[in-house]
């Protein structure tokens, strides 16, 4: 079983953000809350069954949660504040071969809104280090989870400027950074995947502490009670019309 878990982790690292990811921020009235990043790799199950045959079909279903205490020590370049936030996190792996379900979920409680941006800044590094704590982490292919691999990985967040405060939550395209996306090797690989008919779906969910006064954005959906904002976009949108990723929420 460990070698298949190793394969799962390698794909997560090389394709972090691929298939479907959901980034959810829940904000309490006092400014605390929880940041969750879920990667849905259920499409990997078919590949696992194809490569593993009967042995893969016999894999035990897994639903396990791992505390990330101490993981910050293995991530270079973190600030003291980032280390404190990371060490409070957990990672949950859900694997069900029969239902063809494979989810990797990272949860991080935060005490103030500024900590959300600190988490987003290190998400690629964090994903690599967290996955190494799963069973089979010691069997990953050489170089798949070294320090340099996370430097090459980018998320779509890297190309936007975010603001998150008690009165305003917004995302704006950073045109200078976006101009470099066409020359970035990792982003090129994502664009190629989209071109082959495998676009990535990205969901941003923001659970507000009170009803929004005003919400703007091409892809924004607001719940009836005006306390939940959802933005669902794809990698195609990023390369064709990145303004769909933008939003502005006034509280």
C-alpha positions in Angstrom: 0.0 0.0 0.0 2.8 2.4 0.8 4.1 2.5 -2.8 0.7 3.7 -3.9 0.5 6.3 -1.2 3.9 7.4 -2.4 2.6 7.7 -6.0 -0.3 9.8 -4.7 2.0 12.2 -2.9 4.3 12.5 -5.9 1.3 13.5 -8.0 0.1 16.0 -5.4 3.5 17.6 -5.3 4.1 17.7 -9.1 0.5 18.7 -9.8 -0.4 20.7 -6.7 -3.5 22.6 -7.3 -4.5 20.3 -10.2 -7.8 18.6 -10.8 -9.9 20.5 -8.3 -8.9 22.5 -5.3 -11.1 24.4 -2.8 -9.6 27.1 -0.7 -12.0 28.1 2.1 -11.7 30.8 4.7 -14.1 31.0 7.6 -14.0 34.2 9.6 -15.5 34.7 13.1 -16.8 38.0 14.5 -13.6 38.5 16.5 -11.4 38.1 13.4 -10.2 34.6 14.2 -11.2 31.6 12.0 -9.9 28.7 10.0 -8.1 28.4 6.6 -8.8 25.2 4.7 -7.2 24.0 1.5 -8.6 20.8 0.0 -7.2 19.0 -3.1 -9.5 16.6 -4.8 -7.5 14.0 -6.5 -10.3 11.5 -7.0 -9.5 11.3 -10.7 -6.2 9.6 -9.7 -8.1 6.5 -8.5 -8.6 5.2 -12.1 -4.8 5.6 -12.7 -4.0 3.8 -9.5 -6.3 0.9 -10.4 -4.8 0.7 -13.9 -1.2 0.7 -12.6 -1.8 -1.5 -9.6 -4.3 -4.0 -10.9 -5.7 -6.4 -8.2 -3.2 -5.2 -5.6 -4.5 -1.6 -5.9 -8.1 -2.8 -5.7 -7.2 -4.5 -2.4 -5.9 -1.2 -0.9 -7.5 -0.4 2.5 -9.7 2.6 2.7 -8.1 5.4 4.7 -9.6 8.3 6.7 -6.8 9.7 8.8 -5.9 13.0 10.4 -2.3 13.9 11.1 -1.2 16.8 13.4 1.4 19.0 11.7 3.1 19.9 15.0 6.8 20.3 14.3 6.5 20.3 10.5 7.6 24.0 10.4 11.1 22.8 11.4 11.5 21.2 8.0 10.5 24.3 6.0 13.2 26.8 5.3 12.6 30.5 5.3 9.6 30.7 7.5 9.1 33.6 9.9 8.5 32.9 13.6 4.8 33.9 13.1 4.4 31.4 10.1 6.0 28.7 12.2 3.5 29.2 15.0 0.5 29.1 12.6 1.8 26.0 10.7 2.4 24.0 13.8 -1.3 24.3 14.8 -2.4 22.8 11.5 -3.7 19.3 10.6 -3.8 17.3 7.4 -6.6 14.8 6.6 -6.3 12.1 4.0 -9.4 10.4 2.7 -9.0 7.4 0.4 -11.9 5.2 -0.7 -11.1 2.9 -3.7 -14.7 1.7 -4.1 -16.2 5.2 -4.2 -13.1 6.5 -6.1 -12.6 9.2 -3.6 -9.2 10.8 -2.8 -9.0 14.0 -0.8 -6.1 15.8 0.9 -7.2 18.5 3.3 -5.1 21.0 5.2 -6.7 22.9 8.1 -5.1 25.9 9.9 -6.8 27.9 12.6 -5.9 31.5 12.8 -6.2 34.2 15.4 -6.3 37.2 13.2 -7.0 38.0 9.5 -3.4 38.9 8.7 -2.4 35.2 9.3 -4.3 34.1 6.2 -1.9 35.8 3.9 1.0 34.4 5.8 -0.4 30.9 5.1 -1.0 31.6 1.4 2.6 32.8 0.9 4.0 29.4 1.9 1.3 27.0 0.6 3.4 25.2 -2.0 6.2 24.6 0.5 3.7 23.6 3.1 2.0 21.1 0.9 5.3 19.4 0.0 6.4 19.1 3.7 2.9 18.0 4.9 2.6 15.2 2.4 5.9 13.7 3.5 4.3 12.9 6.8 1.9 10.5 5.2 2.6 6.7 5.2 5.1 6.0 2.4 6.7 9.4 2.6 10.1 7.7 2.9 9.5 6.0 -0.4 8.9 9.0 -2.6 11.1 9.2 -5.7 14.4 11.0 -5.3 14.0 14.7 -5.8 10.2 14.7 -5.8 10.0 16.4 -2.4 13.2 18.2 -2.0 13.5 21.8 -1.2 13.9 22.9 -4.8 10.7 21.2 -6.0 8.5 23.5 -3.9 10.3 26.6 -5.3 9.2 25.6 -8.8 5.5 25.2 -7.9 3.2 28.2 -8.0 -0.4 28.6 -7.2 -2.7 31.0 -9.0 -2.6 33.1 -5.9 0.9 34.1 -6.7 -0.3 36.4 -9.5 -2.9 38.4 -7.5 -2.8 40.9 -4.7 -5.1 40.1 -1.8 -6.6 42.4 0.9 -8.3 40.9 3.9 -9.5 43.1 6.7 -12.6 43.6 8.9 -14.2 45.9 6.3 -12.7 44.8 3.0 -11.8 41.5 1.3 -10.5 41.8 -2.2 -8.4 40.2 -4.9 -6.8 42.1 -7.7 -4.7 40.9 -10.6 -1.1 41.9 -10.3 -0.4 42.7 -14.0 3.4 42.8 -13.5 3.5 39.3 -12.0 0.9 38.0 -14.5 3.2 39.1 -17.4 5.7 36.6 -16.2 3.3 33.6 -16.2 3.9 32.9 -19.9 7.6 32.3 -19.3 7.2 30.3 -16.1 7.8 26.6 -16.7 5.4 25.4 -14.0 2.6 27.6 -15.3 3.4 26.5 -18.9 2.7 22.9 -17.8 -0.6 23.8 -16.3 -1.5 25.6 -19.6 -0.6 22.5 -21.5 -2.9 20.4 -19.3 -5.7 22.9 -20.0 -5.1 22.7 -23.7 -5.3 18.9 -23.6 -8.8 19.1 -22.2 -7.9 18.8 -18.5 -8.6 22.2 -17.0 -8.1 22.7 -13.3 -11.1 23.8 -11.2 -10.4 26.2 -8.4 -13.0 27.2 -5.8 -12.6 30.1 -3.4 -15.1 30.2 -0.5 -15.3 32.9 2.0 -17.6 32.5 5.0 -18.2 36.0 6.4 -18.9 37.0 10.0 -21.8 39.2 8.9 -23.8 40.0 5.8 -21.8 41.7 3.0 -22.8 45.3 2.1 -21.5 45.0 -1.5 -19.9 42.3 -3.6 -18.4 42.6 -7.0 -16.7 40.1 -9.4 -17.3 38.4 -12.7 -17.5 34.9 -11.2 -18.8 35.8 -7.7 -21.8 34.0 -6.2 -23.4 35.4 -3.0 -25.6 33.3 -0.8 -29.1 34.4 0.1 -28.1 35.5 3.6 -25.1 37.4 2.0 -22.7 35.7 4.4 -21.0 33.3 1.9 -19.1 34.2 -1.2 -18.1 31.6 -3.7 -15.8 32.1 -6.7 -15.4 29.1 -9.0 -12.9 29.4 -11.8 -10.7 27.2 -14.0 -7.1 27.3 -15.3 -8.6 28.2 -18.7 -10.0 31.3 -17.0 -6.6 32.2 -15.6 -4.9 32.1 -19.1 -7.9 33.5 -21.0 -9.5 36.0 -18.7 -7.8 36.3 -15.3 -10.1 39.1 -14.2 -12.6 36.3 -13.3 -10.4 35.6 -10.3 -10.9 39.1 -9.0 -13.5 40.1 -6.4 -14.3 42.8 -3.9 -16.3 42.3 -0.8 -17.3 45.2 1.4 -18.4 44.5 5.0 
